[in-house]
Amino acid sequence: MFPSVILSCEHAGNEVPEYLFYLFRSEPSILETHRGWDIGAWKLAQFLSARLNAPLLGCHTTRLLIEANRSSNSNELFSTFSSPLTETEKEKLVRDFYLPYRNQIQNLVEEATKPVLHLSIHSFTPIWNGAERTVDIGILFDPDRPSESKYSHHLKEALEKTLPHLITKYNAPYKGTDDGITTWLRKLYPDAVYTGIEIEVNQKFASSLNIIQSEIAQSIQSTLL
């Protein structure tokens, strides 16, 4: 179905350049929370990359400096911590971290044998606005893209077979059409060329990923046969 598979992780780390440490001096612990990065996502992405023999790219700069999973004109590109920076300082973040990461991903798509399957690996906090989320694994896609709808159906079936005790949902806890790396790439490549899927895993599994990561990899592998 897909001769090429690529992996990405937009919130792989919570790194801060030394010259910007001062932005978090009043609240350094925020970097360790779900606001600073997608806890567990990079570990899962690395495991999947090895199992699928697929190239992997990750943005390790904290999303609290610049949000790699938002469009360049998004009002969420900079957080409440980085918004006070001057325009020159913001342009430096875009130039040094945002654009290089996005260019690398686009280069992977360009160089891959088509059609290409892009799996963007994320994680989400189990509690949001005081309410517990009722999803364990989310498959995010654009319902108007036939290849994405078809692939998401196969992946959900596979996940429910290998991990029947977990709740897998389409476009939860976020919509697959929300602003992100896949929505950006969909504008550049037609459905026949590019299939972009975000996989969201509940962070309640972050400390026990080794229990489910093999099953997630097995499920993906079965959809590629």
WOSULBEL-V852641 format. One record per residue. RES is the residue in one letter. SS is DSSP state (H for helix, E for strand, - for the rest). OMEGA is omega in whole degrees, 0 to 359 (NA if undefined). D_FIRST is the distance of its C-alpha to the first C-alpha in whole Angstrom. Layout:
BEGIN
RES|SS|OMEGA|D_FIRST, RES|SS|OMEGA|D_FIRST
END
This chain:
BEGIN
M|-|179|0, F|-|178|4, P|-|181|7, S|E|175|9, V|E|175|10, I|E|181|14, L|E|174|17, S|E|178|20, C|E|188|23, E|-|181|25, H|-|187|28, A|-|184|28, G|-|180|32, N|-|183|35, E|E|178|37, V|-|175|40, P|-|185|41, E|H|184|45, Y|H|180|46, L|H|179|45, F|H|185|46, Y|H|181|49, L|H|184|46, F|H|184|46, R|-|182|49, S|-|183|50, E|-|184|47, P|H|183|45, S|H|181|44, I|H|181|42, L|H|182|39, E|H|182|39, T|-|179|38, H|-|177|34, R|-|183|36, G|-|181|36, W|-|177|32, D|-|185|29, I|-|177|31, G|-|186|29, A|H|182|26, W|H|177|26, K|H|179|26, L|H|181|23, A|H|178|21, Q|H|179|23, F|H|181|22, L|H|179|18, S|H|180|18, A|H|182|20, R|H|183|18, L|H|184|14, N|-|184|16, A|-|178|15, P|E|183|18, L|E|174|20, L|E|179|22, G|E|173|25, C|-|186|28, H|-|175|31, T|E|183|34, T|-|177|35, R|-|179|33, L|-|171|37, L|-|178|38, I|-|188|35, E|-|183|32, A|-|183|29, N|-|176|27, R|-|177|29, S|-|184|29, S|-|180|32, N|-|181|34, S|-|176|34, N|-|176|37, E|-|181|35, L|-|178|35, F|-|182|38, S|-|177|39, T|-|179|43, F|-|184|43, S|-|180|42, S|-|180|43, P|-|180|47, L|-|177|46, T|-|179|47, E|H|178|45, T|H|179|45, E|H|178|44, K|H|178|41, E|H|178|40, K|H|177|40, L|H|178|38, V|H|184|35, R|H|186|36, D|H|187|36, F|H|186|33, Y|H|183|31, L|H|178|30, P|H|180|30, Y|H|181|27, R|H|178|25, N|H|179|26, Q|H|179|24, I|H|179|21, Q|H|177|21, N|H|177|21, L|H|179|18, V|H|181|16, E|H|186|18, E|H|184|18, A|-|172|14, T|-|185|12, K|-|359|10, P|-|183|8, V|E|174|9, L|E|179|9, H|E|177|13, L|E|180|14, S|E|189|18, I|E|182|20, H|E|171|24, S|E|184|26, F|E|180|29, T|-|182|33, P|-|179|33, I|E|180|36, W|E|181|37, N|-|176|40, G|-|182|41, A|E|178|39, E|E|179|36, R|-|187|33, T|-|179|31, V|-|178|28, D|-|178|27, I|E|178|23, G|E|176|22, I|E|185|18, L|E|182|19, F|-|177|17, D|-|182|18, P|-|180|19, D|-|178|19, R|-|184|15, P|H|182|13, S|H|181|10, E|H|177|12, S|H|181|14, K|H|181|11, Y|H|181|9, S|H|177|13, H|H|180|14, H|H|182|12, L|H|179|13, K|H|178|16, E|H|182|16, A|H|180|15, L|H|180|18, E|H|177|21, K|H|184|20, T|H|180|21, L|-|186|23, P|-|182|25, H|-|179|28, L|-|179|26, I|-|178|26, T|E|182|23, K|E|172|23, Y|E|173|21, N|-|176|22, A|-|5|25, P|-|178|27, Y|-|175|26, K|-|179|25, G|-|179|21, T|-|175|23, D|-|180|26, D|-|181|27, G|-|183|24, I|H|181|22, T|H|179|19, T|H|176|21, W|H|182|23, L|H|177|19, R|H|179|18, K|H|182|22, L|H|186|21, Y|-|179|17, P|-|183|16, D|-|182|13, A|-|184|11, V|-|189|12, Y|E|174|12, T|E|183|11, G|E|182|14, I|E|172|15, E|E|176|18, I|E|181|19, E|E|180|22, V|E|180|24, N|E|183|28, Q|H|175|30, K|H|177|32, F|H|187|30, A|H|182|31, S|H|181|33, S|H|182|31, L|H|181|28, N|H|181|28, I|H|186|28, I|H|187|25, Q|H|178|23, S|H|179|22, E|H|177|20, I|H|178|19, A|H|179|17, Q|H|180|16, S|H|179|15, I|H|180|12, Q|H|182|11, S|H|180|11, T|H|183|8, L|-|182|6, L|-|NA|7
END
